[in-house]
Structure formats: C-alpha cells, structure tokens
C-alpha cells in the first residue's frame, strides 16, 4: 500500500549516544543545525516522535521560523506539520507541551492503549491499531487518511531502530557531534537486532559549524514479498530511466534496473537503448551482466512496466529472460495495457514459474508519463 516518504533525523555523539544521563538534555549541535532542522520540519507534512521522547524531553516540535510558517500557509498548508506519536501502552502525560503547542496531533496506539489515552483526556486524535503496534498500518493510515506524503521522525532510538529493521526508512539524516558520552546507561541511537543487510548510500555530507551532517539512503532490496524503502528507490530509478527512451509510436518507453541482494546495482537499461529500436529495458540491462554472475539468483529486477510475456521483435520475451537469468524477484510499477499485446500477463508468467512479483501502483503515474502519447 502507498505510504509516506520516511525521513529519520537524529544527532549523536561520536560514540553513538543521543543524550547523557544528566537532568538536562544534552545539546549535541548548535544554532546553525537547529535552524537546518527547522527548515526540514517546515518541508514535511508530519513529525513523529515516540512516547519515550515526549516523557524524556517534553518537546514542542514546532516550526520556529515565522517566515517558514508563513510560506507553508501561502502554499495552502497548515501553519505547522501534523504532530504524531506512538505508544503501545497509552501512558501519556496530558500536560506535556507536545499537546498544547502547534497544530493537529494524533496518537497511534493499541486497542488497550486507546482506552487509557482517552481516559486521561490527551488533546489529540486517537487511532488504535489493534492488539499490537503495526508500523505498516500506521504509515498507510498517515498516507491515506491524514494525507501525509513526507514524514520526519525525530526519535527516539527505539522508533528509529524499528523503522530501520523493518525496511521502512527512506532516508537517514545523521548529525555527528564532536564529543563523547561514554555512559552505558545513556540512550543510544540504534539498538541491537536484525537490520536489513547491505550498505547505505551516502547522498550528502556537510559541515555545519562543528558538527557534520550525513544523509544516507538504504540500497538493499526487500526479501520475498516484503517491500523495503530501497525497493521504492530502485523502482523510482527505473521510472526515471524510462524518460530516456527515444520516443516511439509502436512500443512503450520502459526503464529497468537489476540490483543484487546487498544493494549493489548490477546493471540498468531502457527501451531502444543504443539505437536498437527493438531492445526492451530488461533485455538491455540483463545483457550487461555476465550470465554466470553468482549474484543473479538473489537479485531483484525493477521495471517501470510489467515485463513482457509475448513479443514480435525478439524470440524470447523479457519475463523468460529474467527467469533464464535465475532471478526470482521482480518489482514493477504498471501492468501492461492492451495497446499492443492483448491480455499481456508477464507478471503471471513470472509468478507461475515461482518468482515473487510485487506491483507498486503508486509509481504508475511516473511509469506512464513518458508513454502519455500512447494512452490518449
């Protein structure tokens, strides 16, 4: 299901701590970085923190700049982003500053926790998620019911850990502060657990006074039918590749990327690449990989359009090329319409052969855009 873009934001000491154990909050960065955070807050639809952060820090989570708030209003947005918290128990202090500043607030909790939140009179909308907290259901609700497209998560460590472990974080903005905490009782940014494999991609590093901002994106595909943040990234890349296709009145413009299980890009391609008017995107990408590459069986193919099951221009359709390469996981944005091949069902061919096929229809507008002339 569609969900917001999830941005994790945190500042840590050199030894990985979010705070110390003193009575006052440890300030890890300075005015320039606080202003950067304010700018990011102004750019999102919602800001989320865990209940533990509300108890420990009593934050307001506001956009402090009047100019940025005015710009939001001028753009037709609420003055402040929606404020969100998560609490399985519902143990929330109704007098916390979180509830009494800024705009709308929402609490995601369990069925039992919802009773306690309402009983205490917390000034927020309450959304019970059932017997236990489900991050997928939470994000889907934020997207479909609250209209949240960009979500900034500001902690704490447990929330960040859970979202990363479940492959639901699209970006990590980490500020590294030049100091040590050295107290094993202090809160750390990330806890132990089974994180998704693969290296993260560094997309930006920037000095801000005496701290360093590092922005990372995950790269490793999901496993089986689980959709990871990296799956969404790579499918977006495939959709962008489709824009590079030479225009055609007789064939779709399609982009494709093949990615190893550890997040390494193996190859990419697009329709009619290199002047070959008959080549398809998946075919172009697979042709760049050695057939005996040991990474192929655990790789994922991302294609902006469902791989073809039948074609006139080549003897072997793309769905069978994928299977012949040993790949058994495919992520697509758009089912092939009947424009050229009636009842084309490449996804069905792949599924019948034992491949996992995931369709992410919220990317279909991007996949259709370079094919608009064929659909009108």
N, C-alpha and C positions, 0 to 999 in steps of 0.2 A: 504494500500500500504506500501511497505518497507520504512523505514526512518532511519536516523542515531540514534545512542545512544546519548542522550542529557544530558549533564552534566552542571548543574548550579554552578557557582563559585562566591562567594562573601565574603567580610569581613564586619562585622558590629560592632558597639559599643554595650555595654551592654543594652542600651535602644533601640536598633534596627535601628540605623541610619547608612547610607552609607557614609555620609560626614557631614560637618557642612556648615555654610553659609559664611565662610570667603573667601577671594580672592584666597587662595592657597588650593590645595587639602589636605584633612586630611589623613595622613598616619596612617592606623589602625593597620598594622602589621609591622614586621621588616625584616631584610635581610634574615633570615632563611626561613621565609614563602614566601618571594618574590622568593627565589630560588625554593621552592616547586612548586609555580605557574608556574615558568619557565619550570620545569620538566613536569608538566601536559600539558602545551602548546605544548611541544615537542612531546607528545604522541598522539595528536589528529590530525585529518585531516583538521579541520577548527575551527576558533574562531569567535564568533559573539558578537557584541555589538549593542545596539540601537543607533539611530541618536542622541538622547539626551546626551548619554555618550560621543560621539565624540565632541559635542558642549561644554560640561561642562569640560571635562578632556583633550581633544586633545591627546588621547593616540596613541602610535605607535603599540602596541600589537605584539611584536616580541618575538622570542625565542632568549634570550640574550647570552646563553652559546654557544661558538664556538664548543665545544665538542658535544653538543646535536645536533646542526645543522649538524655537520659532520656525526653523527650517522644516522640522517634522510637521508642524501644523500647516505650514504653507503647502506642503506636499500632500495634504489630506490625511495625515496620520495622527494618531493620538499624541498629545504632548510628551507622554512617557511610554516606553515599551511596557507591555504586559509583564507583570512580575509573577513568577511561578516558583512554587516549592514542592518538595516531595517528602512525604512522611508516612512510613508504614504504620506507625502506632497512632498518629494523630496527636501526639504530645507536643502541642504548640502553645506558646505564650501569646494570648490575645493582646497584650500590651506592647509587644515588640514593635520597633519602629518600622519594620518591613510592611506592616498592615496599614500604617497611618500616614504614609507619605507616597507620593507618586500617583499613578493611575490605577487601573484594574489589577486585581490579584486573583490567583487561582491556586488551590491546593489539590494535588493528586495524592490519593491515599488508598488504603484498603477499605473494604466494607465496614470492618470494625472501627478503623481509624476515623472514618467519616462521621460516625456517631459521636466520637469524642470531640472532633473539631467543631461540630455544630453545637454540641452541648456547652463548649467553652465560649461560644459566640465570636469566633475568629471572623474578622471582617474580610471575607474572601468567598469566591465561588468554590464549591467543594465537588470534586469529581472522584467517586470511588471506582477503583479498577478491579474489584473482585476480592478474592481471598488473599491475593498477594500482588505486589507491585510488578507491573509489566511495562518495561521501557518502550517496547514496540507499540503497545496500545496507547501509552502516554503520548508518544510523538505523533502517532496517527491522529489522535484527538486534537492535539495542538494545531495540526495542519488543517484538518477537515472541518473542525468546529470553531476554533479560535482564529483561523486564518493566518497562522504563524508560518512564515516561509524561511526566516533566519532566526535561529535560537542561539543565544550566548549563554554558556554555562560557566558560572564563576565559583563552583565548588560545592562541597569540599572534596577532599581526596577520595572518599568512598564513591561519590557520584561520578567523578572523573574516571575512577577505576572501572566502575560498572559499565559506563558507556564505551570505554575503550575495549574492554574484554568482550563486549557484545558486538563490536564492529560497527557502532553507531555514531562514532565521532568523525566528522568530515575534515576537521582541522583542529590543530593544537597550537595555541599561541602561548608560548612559554617565555617568561621573563626570568633571567638568571641574575641573582643579586650577589655582589662580591662580599659575602660574609658566610660564616659557619654557625650552625646552631649546636650540633653535637650532643643533643639531648634525646636519648632513645624514647623518652616519654612524649616528646613533641609530635604533632601531627605531620605526617609525610604526604607528599602529593599522590603517590601511587602505592597501592598495597600489593601484596603477593597474589598470584593467581595465573590462570591460563589465558594470557593475552594472545591475540591473533599474531601469527608469525609475519616475517618479512620486515624489511627496513622501511622506515618512514622517509618520505621525500622532503628535503629542506627546500622550501619555496622562498624564504626570505630570512635574512639575518640583519639586524640593525642595532647600532649603538644608540642608546638613549641615556644621556648623562653617564652615570657609572654602571648602568645595567645593560644587558643585551637581550633584545627581543629575537626569538627564533620562532618561525612559523613552519609547521610540519603538516604534511598530508599523508594518510595511510596509502599503501600501494598494494597490499596483498589481497587477492580476490577472496570472496567468501567460500564457504565449503558447502557442497551439496546445494540445497535449496535455500540456504540462508543468504540473505542479501546484506553485504557489507558496504560501508561507506566507500571503499575502494571500487566496488562494483559500479557504483553510481559515477564515480570519477571516470573510470575507463569507458563506460558507455557514453558519457558526455564527449570524451575524446573521439570515439567512433563517429558520433553525430557531427562533430566539427570537421572530421576528415571528409564526410560526405559533401561538404561545401566545396571541396577542392576538385570534385569531379567535373570534367568537361561536360557541358550541357548536352542532353540527348532527348530526342522525341520518341525514342524506341526502347529506352532502358532507364531503370531507376538510378539515381545517384546514391551510393551507399559507401559508408566507411566501416573499417574493421580493424581491431587490434587483438593480438594474441599475447597473453600475459601468463607468465609462469606462476606457480603457487606461492613463491616468495615475493611476488610483486615486480619481478624483472620483466620489462617489456621485451618480448621476443621479436615481434615484427608488427608492422602496420601496413595497411593498403587501402586503396579506394577504387571505385569503378572507373574503368577506362584509363587507369594509371599508365604513364609512359607511352601514351599514344595508341595503346592496344584497345580498339573500340569494343572488343568482346570480353575483356577480362573483368571479372567480378571482384568485389572488395576482399572477400575471404580468400579467394583464389590468389589474389595478388599478395596478400600477407603471408599465406602458407608457403608460397613459392620461395620466400626469402629465408625459410628455416630449413635446416638440414633434416631430412626425413627420419634420421636416427637420433635426433636430439632427445636425450633421456627426460627432458622436462615436459615434453608434449603430453604424455598421458595424464599429468596432473594440471595441465594448463587450462585456461578459460579463453574462449573466443567471445569477443564483444562485437556485435554487429548492429548498425543502426536499423537494418531491415532483416527480417527473418531470412535465414539462409535458404537459397532456392532448392527446391526438390526436383524440378524439371527445367531444362533449358534447351534452346535450339542451337546456341552458338558454340557449345562445347559438349563433348560426350559425357562428362561427369559433372553433376550439379554440386553446388558448394556444400550442401548438407552431407553428401557422401565423401567429399574431400576432407571434411572435418573428421568424420568417423574413420576414414582411412589413415589419418594422421594419428589416431589413437586418442583424440580429445573427447572428453565425455562431459564437458560443462560449457554451456553457451548462454550468453545473456544478450537479449535483443530488446529493441525499443518499440518495434512496429511490426504487425503482421502484414504479409504481402497482400495487397489488394488484387482484384481480378483484372487489373488493367491489361496485362499481357498474358498471364497464365491463369486460367480459371481454376479455382479451388487449389491454389498452391498451398502446400502444407509442409514446408521444410521443418517446422518445429515438431510436427507429428512424426515425420520420418526419423528425426533425431531421437525423440522420446521412445519410439518403438524399438530403436536399436540400443536402448539403455542409457542414453545421455540425459543429464539434467538440463532442462531448458527453462530459463527464467525470463519472463516478459515484464518489463518495467514501463507501463504505458504512459507514465507521467513524462517520459522522454520522447514520446511520439511526436509532439509538435516540432521538436528540434530535428527529428529524423525526416519529417515530411517537408520541412521548409525548402530544401533545395529541389524538391520534387513537385512544388506547387503547380507548375505548368502542366504536369501530367494528371493532376487530380481535379482540375476545373473544367 
